[in-house]
């Protein structure tokens, strides 16, 4: 069940609450055990939701989940204030440093990363055309809610707070959370960057990871020296249900504290690469080959076998360097695609764009199939390519400048024509291109 908190001290919150009640069929109930100002009196229920109203601003209400009937997730329907124009946004709460706006010093509330990711998709669907959709870092109270929670906000000024279409959009997005779990298997925390968090929004939108607490640069400034407050760093992980962190900017000291706490700092590239891949399998492959940061990439077969540990068996193969370089010289993107299609993982260089080194394959036949397809790639360029059991023999026919000079051809346009296969006439004599060509044979071992 999802609890919804509406604040009578927040006009935008009341406006969203009105549309929540109009967009679904709610039943009215009476709670005489609590004051009306603290969520008692009349409250409302519909399938999967309970809505209560409070006199105080949301950020000043601690342990608000106690007012509800055993919720799984709690949503604060709220305004967003700032110079950001029309904006629908959401964030988690708590204070990495001193509590200036509600909550307790250096205390973080429990997050609901999976519900937050679902909300972003709902915002995308319902937001009026002129409204942006975004995420924010963790900021302000409350620090103790009682269940995983988030602020869901309509911004950023009076005009938007009174906009019925925007309030309806926020209400519909909240209602789209029906049945959502607060957490998913893959969650991380974020450190660094600005108050608005495009890097972490990309991760939520473009990978299978969700993001819990985010400490922006200004959050970290209020925190102080990370080594002086490891308990707060630990809270960020524990209250996000996370074992991994992505850091932005120079966070060397922070990374050392995270490592000492037993958590792992990873890059955005790592997060993207392991999407759809079993984390245990990824860890094993990084151990057997190389790390994602140093160029390891996961092939299509990694996703195929991730759901079944019994299929994780693989063998390592080393690509013949010269043969691979020759194929990449024809079409490096095609080489990448061929290798990615038939491997579990493979090593790369040049920022993950050029295949090199070793690969993990499920069957020896997969390696042989890669070699066969790369042979077909070489046939685009070379006069003849022969696949033998342990080697590839390539016959190359190319323009020979020295031969051209023996026929009296000087450097210039005639050179260009002959090299492109067009005959030229010099001193009344026609010189066909085959007269100034040289044949070379290359042998590439593939075992």
ChimeraX attribute file (.defattr): number of C-alpha atoms within 10 A of each C-alpha:
attribute: neighborCount
match mode: 1-to-1
recipient: residues
	/A:1	20
	/A:2	27
	/A:3	25
	/A:4	26
	/A:5	28
	/A:6	28
	/A:7	28
	/A:8	18
	/A:9	14
	/A:10	18
	/A:11	16
	/A:12	29
	/A:13	26
	/A:14	22
	/A:15	26
	/A:16	30
	/A:17	26
	/A:18	16
	/A:19	19
	/A:20	24
	/A:21	16
	/A:22	12
	/A:23	13
	/A:24	14
	/A:25	12
	/A:26	17
	/A:27	12
	/A:28	11
	/A:29	12
	/A:30	12
	/A:31	13
	/A:32	10
	/A:33	10
	/A:34	12
	/A:35	11
	/A:36	17
	/A:37	14
	/A:38	16
	/A:39	23
	/A:40	19
	/A:41	16
	/A:42	14
	/A:43	18
	/A:44	17
	/A:45	17
	/A:46	15
	/A:47	14
	/A:48	15
	/A:49	21
	/A:50	21
	/A:51	23
	/A:52	22
	/A:53	23
	/A:54	20
	/A:55	15
	/A:56	15
	/A:57	17
	/A:58	24
	/A:59	20
	/A:60	14
	/A:61	21
	/A:62	18
	/A:63	13
	/A:64	20
	/A:65	22
	/A:66	13
	/A:67	17
	/A:68	19
	/A:69	12
	/A:70	14
	/A:71	19
	/A:72	19
	/A:73	26
	/A:74	28
	/A:75	23
	/A:76	21
	/A:77	29
	/A:78	29
	/A:79	26
	/A:80	23
	/A:81	15
	/A:82	10
	/A:83	9
	/A:84	11
	/A:85	15
	/A:86	24
	/A:87	24
	/A:88	27
	/A:89	24
	/A:90	26
	/A:91	24
	/A:92	29
	/A:93	27
	/A:94	29
	/A:95	27
	/A:96	30
	/A:97	21
	/A:98	17
	/A:99	19
	/A:100	12
	/A:101	14
	/A:102	21
	/A:103	25
	/A:104	21
	/A:105	17
	/A:106	19
	/A:107	22
	/A:108	30
	/A:109	29
	/A:110	28
	/A:111	31
	/A:112	31
	/A:113	31
	/A:114	21
	/A:115	26
	/A:116	28
	/A:117	24
	/A:118	20
	/A:119	23
	/A:120	21
	/A:121	15
	/A:122	19
	/A:123	24
	/A:124	17
	/A:125	12
	/A:126	17
	/A:127	22
	/A:128	17
	/A:129	9
	/A:130	9
	/A:131	18
	/A:132	16
	/A:133	16
	/A:134	17
	/A:135	24
	/A:136	20
	/A:137	25
	/A:138	28
	/A:139	27
	/A:140	22
	/A:141	26
	/A:142	26
	/A:143	26
	/A:144	21
	/A:145	23
	/A:146	18
	/A:147	21
	/A:148	25
	/A:149	29
	/A:150	24
	/A:151	22
	/A:152	26
	/A:153	24
	/A:154	30
	/A:155	27
	/A:156	20
	/A:157	18
	/A:158	12
	/A:159	10
	/A:160	21
	/A:161	25
	/A:162	17
	/A:163	17
	/A:164	15
	/A:165	15
	/A:166	27
	/A:167	30
	/A:168	22
	/A:169	24
	/A:170	29
	/A:171	25
	/A:172	22
	/A:173	23
	/A:174	24
	/A:175	21
	/A:176	16
	/A:177	21
	/A:178	14
	/A:179	15
	/A:180	18
	/A:181	17
	/A:182	24
	/A:183	22
	/A:184	16
	/A:185	10
	/A:186	19
	/A:187	23
	/A:188	26
	/A:189	26
	/A:190	24
	/A:191	26
	/A:192	21
	/A:193	21
	/A:194	17
	/A:195	17
	/A:196	17
	/A:197	19
	/A:198	14
	/A:199	17
	/A:200	27
	/A:201	19
	/A:202	12
	/A:203	20
	/A:204	22
	/A:205	14
	/A:206	11
	/A:207	17
	/A:208	18
	/A:209	23
	/A:210	26
	/A:211	27
	/A:212	31
	/A:213	34
	/A:214	33
	/A:215	28
	/A:216	24
	/A:217	18
	/A:218	15
	/A:219	22
	/A:220	19
	/A:221	13
	/A:222	16
	/A:223	20
	/A:224	12
	/A:225	12
	/A:226	19
	/A:227	14
	/A:228	10
	/A:229	15
	/A:230	16
	/A:231	13
	/A:232	19
	/A:233	22
	/A:234	17
	/A:235	18
	/A:236	29
	/A:237	24
	/A:238	17
	/A:239	17
	/A:240	27
	/A:241	24
	/A:242	24
	/A:243	16
	/A:244	21
	/A:245	26
	/A:246	23
	/A:247	24
	/A:248	17
	/A:249	9
	/A:250	9
	/A:251	14
	/A:252	10
	/A:253	11
	/A:254	19
	/A:255	20
	/A:256	15
	/A:257	18
	/A:258	22
	/A:259	11
	/A:260	12
	/A:261	14
	/A:262	11
	/A:263	17
	/A:264	16
	/A:265	21
	/A:266	16
	/A:267	15
	/A:268	18
	/A:269	15
	/A:270	18
	/A:271	19
	/A:272	16
	/A:273	17
	/A:274	21
	/A:275	17
	/A:276	17
	/A:277	22
	/A:278	18
	/A:279	13
	/A:280	11
	/A:281	18
	/A:282	24
	/A:283	13
	/A:284	13
	/A:285	24
	/A:286	17
	/A:287	10
	/A:288	12
	/A:289	18
	/A:290	19
	/A:291	16
	/A:292	24
	/A:293	15
	/A:294	14
	/A:295	22
	/A:296	26
	/A:297	28
	/A:298	26
	/A:299	24
	/A:300	17
	/A:301	19
	/A:302	28
	/A:303	16
	/A:304	14
	/A:305	18
	/A:306	19
	/A:307	14
	/A:308	10
	/A:309	11
	/A:310	8
	/A:311	12
	/A:312	20
	/A:313	11
	/A:314	16
	/A:315	13
	/A:316	19
	/A:317	15
	/A:318	15
	/A:319	22
	/A:320	17
	/A:321	15
	/A:322	14
	/A:323	23
	/A:324	20
	/A:325	17
	/A:326	17
	/A:327	22
	/A:328	19
	/A:329	14
	/A:330	17
	/A:331	15
	/A:332	17
	/A:333	13
	/A:334	15
	/A:335	22
	/A:336	19
	/A:337	13
	/A:338	18
	/A:339	25
	/A:340	21
	/A:341	16
	/A:342	24
	/A:343	24
	/A:344	29
	/A:345	28
	/A:346	30
	/A:347	24
	/A:348	21
	/A:349	13
	/A:350	10
	/A:351	9
	/A:352	18
	/A:353	15
	/A:354	17
	/A:355	27
	/A:356	21
	/A:357	17
	/A:358	19
	/A:359	29
	/A:360	27
	/A:361	24
	/A:362	20
	/A:363	14
	/A:364	13
	/A:365	11
	/A:366	16
	/A:367	22
	/A:368	15
	/A:369	14
	/A:370	19
	/A:371	22
	/A:372	13
	/A:373	15
	/A:374	22
	/A:375	20
	/A:376	14
	/A:377	21
	/A:378	20
	/A:379	16
	/A:380	13
	/A:381	15
	/A:382	14
	/A:383	13
	/A:384	14
	/A:385	21
	/A:386	13
	/A:387	15
	/A:388	11
	/A:389	10
	/A:390	9
	/A:391	15
	/A:392	18
	/A:393	17
	/A:394	21
	/A:395	16
	/A:396	16
	/A:397	16
	/A:398	18
	/A:399	20
	/A:400	18
	/A:401	17
	/A:402	12
	/A:403	14
	/A:404	21
	/A:405	13
	/A:406	10
	/A:407	15
	/A:408	11
	/A:409	20
	/A:410	13
	/A:411	11
	/A:412	8
	/A:413	11
	/A:414	17
	/A:415	19
	/A:416	13
	/A:417	13
	/A:418	23
	/A:419	19
	/A:420	12
	/A:421	15
	/A:422	14
	/A:423	16
	/A:424	18
	/A:425	11
	/A:426	13
	/A:427	8
	/A:428	7
	/A:429	9
	/A:430	11
	/A:431	18
	/A:432	14
	/A:433	20
	/A:434	16
	/A:435	14
	/A:436	20
	/A:437	20
	/A:438	14
	/A:439	11
	/A:440	10
	/A:441	12
	/A:442	13
	/A:443	14
	/A:444	19
	/A:445	16
	/A:446	20
	/A:447	11
